[in-house]
């Protein structure tokens, strides 16, 4: 099964954010096919005058994905891919790679022998396929009560597929990020939202919570094949008492069920702790459904990696990966 995160245009959305270029490596073999999309970034240090590069998953999820395989031959195909990709990395001077594997598609399990695969945390979903009434079955009792109260109070919702503009949404999102003092990684400029519409307009579902004619919250979702991904959201703090997030989550669940979608994936918390407050909040909308989120690390050129670490005055075993990017770099385990 394919997902939006494996589309080249999705990677292009994050070339500027990651200061790199989106590339796709497609491995075709008699055993099957593997598609691997990544951002290729120039390492900000040179070794013996040579340029080197490292790879990272664009914002969200990715990693190598088996798109076709002979029955029972996944392990062999993954091994063949790894051998071929090592050669690709050698030719293209790629030193290391950091992956955020796709929790729903579970591709981490297929490449556990190809990368240093580490479990980080659970992510949450709302199962639409297996319940006639997913709101009743997946939403907590207190959540359903909050939704009923908000609707009675006068909060309304609006669902727009392929909206003409994301200007109002981007403003609400910016206000929300400033309020929570979010890392710069989570800020996006207007050109980003314009490109979202240009590349994926027909896959964008905009949900808004409206009170007395004013938009008090908005969520941007990607609907692709049978999956809905809650991408970005924002609310106006002075209207939190009206539970706009609850209403919007109810709205996308209703829309998804009516339109034959199987799952809403809302991601995980801000930390890896099982009692993370954001994770527990999201569980209110997915009591029965969660997924394992893994990252993957691989050093493709051990010798150059060690030289880069030495030049950066860090140990190769430092917790941050890749270690040579050090404390000045972004935390690539964010999602």
C-alpha positions as CSV (number, residue, x, y, z in Angstrom):
1,X,0.0,0.0,0.0
2,X,1.3,3.5,-0.9
3,X,0.8,6.6,1.1
4,X,1.3,10.3,0.6
5,X,4.7,10.4,2.3
6,X,6.2,8.3,-0.5
7,X,5.2,10.8,-3.2
8,X,8.1,12.8,-4.7
9,X,6.1,16.0,-4.4
10,X,5.7,15.4,-0.7
11,X,9.5,15.3,-0.3
12,X,9.8,18.5,-2.4
13,X,7.7,20.3,0.2
14,X,10.6,19.9,2.7
15,X,13.6,20.6,0.6
16,X,13.9,24.1,1.9
17,X,13.1,23.1,5.5
18,X,15.8,20.4,5.5
19,X,18.2,22.3,3.3
20,X,18.5,19.5,0.8
21,X,17.1,17.8,-2.3
22,X,14.4,15.2,-2.5
23,X,15.5,12.0,-4.2
24,X,13.9,8.6,-4.8
25,X,15.8,5.4,-5.1
26,X,13.8,2.6,-6.7
27,X,15.2,-0.9,-6.4
28,X,13.9,-3.3,-8.9
29,X,14.8,-7.0,-8.4
30,X,13.5,-10.4,-9.5
31,X,12.1,-10.7,-5.9
32,X,10.2,-7.5,-6.0
33,X,10.5,-3.7,-5.8
34,X,11.5,-1.3,-3.0
35,X,10.8,2.5,-3.2
36,X,12.9,4.8,-0.9
37,X,12.3,8.5,-0.8
38,X,14.6,10.8,1.2
39,X,16.1,14.3,1.5
40,X,19.7,14.4,0.6
41,X,21.6,17.1,2.5
42,X,25.2,18.3,2.1
43,X,27.2,17.7,5.2
44,X,28.5,21.2,6.4
45,X,32.1,19.9,6.6
46,X,34.5,18.6,4.0
47,X,36.9,15.8,4.4
48,X,40.1,16.0,2.4
49,X,38.4,18.7,0.2
50,X,35.5,16.3,-0.7
51,X,31.8,17.0,-0.3
52,X,29.7,14.4,1.5
53,X,26.0,14.0,2.1
54,X,23.6,12.4,4.6
55,X,19.9,11.4,4.2
56,X,16.9,12.1,6.3
57,X,13.1,11.4,6.1
58,X,11.0,14.4,5.2
59,X,8.7,15.8,7.9
60,X,6.4,12.9,8.8
61,X,7.2,9.3,8.0
62,X,9.0,7.3,5.4
63,X,11.8,4.9,4.9
64,X,12.2,2.1,2.3
65,X,8.9,0.6,1.3
66,X,8.3,-2.7,-0.3
67,X,5.8,-2.1,-3.1
68,X,5.9,-5.6,-4.7
69,X,7.4,-8.9,-3.5
70,X,7.3,-12.6,-4.1
71,X,5.3,-14.4,-1.4
72,X,7.5,-15.2,1.6
73,X,10.6,-13.4,0.2
74,X,10.5,-10.0,2.0
75,X,13.6,-10.8,4.1
76,X,15.6,-11.7,1.0
77,X,14.4,-8.6,-0.9
78,X,15.3,-6.3,2.0
79,X,18.8,-7.8,2.1
80,X,19.2,-7.4,-1.6
81,X,18.0,-3.8,-1.4
82,X,20.5,-3.0,1.4
83,X,23.4,-4.4,-0.6
84,X,22.5,-2.4,-3.6
85,X,21.8,0.8,-1.6
86,X,25.2,0.5,0.0
87,X,26.7,0.7,-3.4
88,X,24.5,3.7,-4.3
89,X,25.7,5.5,-1.1
90,X,29.3,4.7,-1.9
91,X,28.9,6.2,-5.4
92,X,27.0,9.3,-4.2
93,X,29.3,10.0,-1.2
94,X,26.5,9.4,1.4
95,X,27.8,9.0,4.9
96,X,24.7,8.3,7.1
97,X,21.0,8.1,7.1
98,X,18.2,8.8,9.6
99,X,14.7,7.4,9.1
100,X,11.3,7.9,10.7
101,X,9.6,4.7,9.7
102,X,5.8,4.7,8.9
103,X,3.9,3.4,12.0
104,X,0.8,2.4,10.1
105,X,2.5,0.6,7.2
106,X,5.0,-1.0,9.6
107,X,8.0,-1.0,7.2
108,X,10.4,-0.9,10.2
109,X,9.9,-4.6,10.7
110,X,10.9,-5.4,7.1
111,X,14.2,-3.5,7.4
112,X,15.2,-4.2,11.0
113,X,18.3,-6.0,9.7
114,X,19.2,-3.1,7.4
115,X,19.2,-0.3,9.9
116,X,19.7,0.2,13.7
117,X,15.9,0.2,14.4
118,X,14.8,1.7,17.7
119,X,11.2,1.9,19.1
120,X,10.4,5.5,20.2
121,X,6.8,5.6,21.2
122,X,3.2,4.8,20.3
123,X,1.1,6.8,17.9
124,X,-2.7,7.0,17.8
125,X,-5.3,6.3,15.2
126,X,-9.1,6.4,15.0
127,X,-10.3,3.1,13.3
128,X,-13.1,4.0,10.9
129,X,-13.2,0.7,9.0
130,X,-14.1,-1.8,11.7
131,X,-16.8,0.2,13.6
132,X,-20.2,1.2,12.3
133,X,-20.0,4.1,14.8
134,X,-16.4,4.9,15.3
135,X,-17.2,8.0,17.5
136,X,-19.1,5.7,19.9
137,X,-16.4,3.0,19.9
138,X,-13.2,5.0,19.7
139,X,-13.9,8.3,21.4
140,X,-13.9,8.3,25.2
141,X,-17.1,9.0,27.1
142,X,-15.9,12.4,28.3
143,X,-14.9,13.3,24.8
144,X,-18.4,12.5,23.4
145,X,-19.9,14.5,26.2
146,X,-17.7,17.5,25.4
147,X,-18.7,17.3,21.7
148,X,-22.4,17.2,22.5
149,X,-22.0,20.2,24.8
150,X,-20.0,22.2,22.3
151,X,-22.6,21.5,19.5
152,X,-25.4,22.5,21.8
153,X,-23.6,25.7,22.7
154,X,-23.5,26.7,19.1
155,X,-20.2,25.5,17.8
156,X,-20.5,24.4,14.2
157,X,-18.0,22.7,11.8
158,X,-17.1,23.0,8.2
159,X,-15.3,20.4,6.1
160,X,-13.7,21.6,2.8
161,X,-12.0,19.3,0.3
162,X,-9.4,21.0,-1.8
163,X,-9.8,24.4,-0.3
164,X,-9.1,27.5,-2.5
165,X,-6.8,29.0,0.2
166,X,-5.1,28.1,3.4
167,X,-4.3,31.7,4.4
168,X,-6.7,31.8,7.4
169,X,-5.6,28.3,8.5
170,X,-1.9,29.3,8.3
171,X,-2.5,32.4,10.4
172,X,-4.4,30.4,13.1
173,X,-1.6,27.7,13.0
174,X,1.1,30.4,13.4
175,X,-0.7,32.0,16.4
176,X,-1.0,28.5,17.9
177,X,2.7,27.7,17.5
178,X,3.7,31.1,19.0
179,X,1.4,30.4,22.0
180,X,3.0,27.0,22.8
181,X,6.5,28.3,22.0
182,X,7.0,25.6,19.4
183,X,10.4,24.7,18.0
184,X,11.2,26.5,14.7
185,X,10.9,23.0,13.0
186,X,7.1,23.3,13.3
187,X,6.8,26.7,11.7
188,X,5.9,27.0,8.0
189,X,5.7,30.1,5.8
190,X,3.0,31.0,3.3
191,X,4.9,29.5,0.4
192,X,4.8,26.1,2.1
193,X,1.0,26.2,2.2
194,X,0.8,27.4,-1.4
195,X,2.9,24.4,-2.4
196,X,0.7,22.1,-0.4
197,X,-2.3,23.2,-2.4
198,X,-0.4,23.1,-5.7
199,X,1.0,19.6,-5.1
200,X,-1.8,17.9,-3.1
201,X,-4.9,20.1,-3.3
202,X,-7.3,17.2,-4.0
203,X,-5.9,15.3,-1.0
204,X,-6.3,18.2,1.5
205,X,-9.3,18.2,3.8
206,X,-9.6,21.4,5.8
207,X,-11.8,21.2,8.9
208,X,-12.8,24.3,10.7
209,X,-14.7,24.9,14.0
210,X,-16.9,28.0,13.7
211,X,-18.6,29.9,16.5
212,X,-20.9,32.9,15.8
213,X,-19.5,33.1,12.3
214,X,-15.9,33.2,13.5
215,X,-13.4,30.4,12.7
216,X,-12.0,29.5,16.2
217,X,-10.0,26.4,15.1
218,X,-8.8,24.7,12.0
219,X,-7.1,21.4,11.1
220,X,-5.4,20.4,7.9
221,X,-5.6,16.7,6.9
222,X,-4.2,14.7,4.1
223,X,-6.6,12.1,2.7
224,X,-4.7,9.6,0.5
225,X,-6.0,6.2,-0.6
226,X,-7.8,4.9,2.6
227,X,-5.8,6.9,5.1
228,X,-6.3,10.3,6.7
229,X,-3.3,12.0,8.3
230,X,-4.0,14.9,10.7
231,X,-1.1,17.1,9.5
232,X,-1.4,20.4,11.3
233,X,-3.9,22.1,13.5
234,X,-4.4,25.3,15.5
235,X,-7.0,26.9,17.7
236,X,-7.6,30.4,19.2
237,X,-6.9,30.2,22.9
238,X,-9.8,32.5,24.0
239,X,-12.2,29.9,22.6
240,X,-10.8,26.8,24.2
241,X,-13.7,26.6,26.6
242,X,-15.8,25.6,23.6
243,X,-13.7,22.5,22.8
244,X,-13.0,23.3,19.1
245,X,-10.5,20.4,18.8
246,X,-13.1,17.9,20.0
247,X,-15.6,19.2,17.4
248,X,-13.0,19.2,14.6
249,X,-12.0,15.6,15.4
250,X,-15.6,14.6,15.4
251,X,-16.1,16.3,12.1
252,X,-13.1,14.5,10.3
253,X,-14.2,11.2,11.8
254,X,-17.8,11.7,10.4
255,X,-16.4,12.8,7.0
256,X,-14.0,9.9,6.9
257,X,-16.6,7.3,7.7
258,X,-19.0,8.8,5.1
259,X,-16.3,8.8,2.5
260,X,-15.1,5.2,2.9
261,X,-11.8,5.9,4.7
262,X,-10.3,3.3,6.9
263,X,-8.2,5.2,9.5
264,X,-7.4,8.6,10.8
265,X,-3.8,8.7,12.0
266,X,-3.1,11.6,14.4
267,X,0.5,10.8,15.5
268,X,2.0,10.6,19.0
269,X,3.1,12.8,21.8
270,X,5.9,15.3,22.1
271,X,8.0,12.9,24.2
272,X,8.6,9.2,24.3
273,X,7.0,8.8,27.7
274,X,3.9,6.6,27.9
275,X,2.2,9.2,30.0
276,X,3.0,12.1,27.6
277,X,0.1,14.6,27.9
278,X,-0.4,15.0,24.2
279,X,-0.4,11.3,23.6
280,X,-3.0,10.8,26.3
281,X,-5.1,13.6,24.9
282,X,-5.0,11.9,21.4
283,X,-6.0,8.6,23.0
284,X,-9.3,10.2,23.8
285,X,-10.1,9.8,20.1
286,X,-8.6,6.4,19.6
287,X,-9.2,4.2,22.6
288,X,-8.6,1.0,20.8
289,X,-6.1,1.9,18.1
290,X,-2.4,2.6,18.3
291,X,0.8,1.9,16.4
292,X,4.5,1.4,17.1
293,X,6.7,4.3,15.9
294,X,10.3,3.4,15.1
295,X,13.3,5.3,13.9
296,X,16.2,3.9,11.9
297,X,19.9,4.9,11.8
298,X,22.6,3.7,9.5
299,X,26.2,4.7,8.9
300,X,27.0,4.0,5.3
301,X,30.6,5.1,5.4
302,X,32.2,4.3,8.8
303,X,35.6,5.8,8.0
304,X,34.3,9.2,6.8
305,X,31.7,9.3,9.6
306,X,34.5,8.9,12.2
307,X,36.5,11.7,10.5
308,X,33.4,14.0,10.5
309,X,32.9,13.3,14.2
310,X,36.5,14.1,14.9
311,X,36.4,17.3,12.9
312,X,33.2,18.3,14.8
313,X,34.9,17.4,18.2
314,X,32.1,14.9,19.1
315,X,32.2,11.2,19.9
316,X,30.6,8.9,17.2
317,X,28.5,7.3,20.0
318,X,26.8,10.7,21.0
319,X,23.1,10.3,21.5
320,X,22.3,12.7,18.6
321,X,22.4,11.2,15.1
322,X,24.3,11.9,13.0
323,X,26.7,12.9,15.8
324,X,28.8,15.2,13.6
325,X,25.8,17.6,13.2
326,X,25.9,18.1,16.9
327,X,23.9,20.3,19.1
328,X,23.4,23.0,16.4
329,X,21.3,20.6,14.3
330,X,17.6,19.8,14.5
331,X,16.4,16.8,16.5
332,X,15.5,14.4,13.7
333,X,13.4,12.2,15.9
334,X,10.7,14.8,15.9
335,X,7.4,13.9,14.4
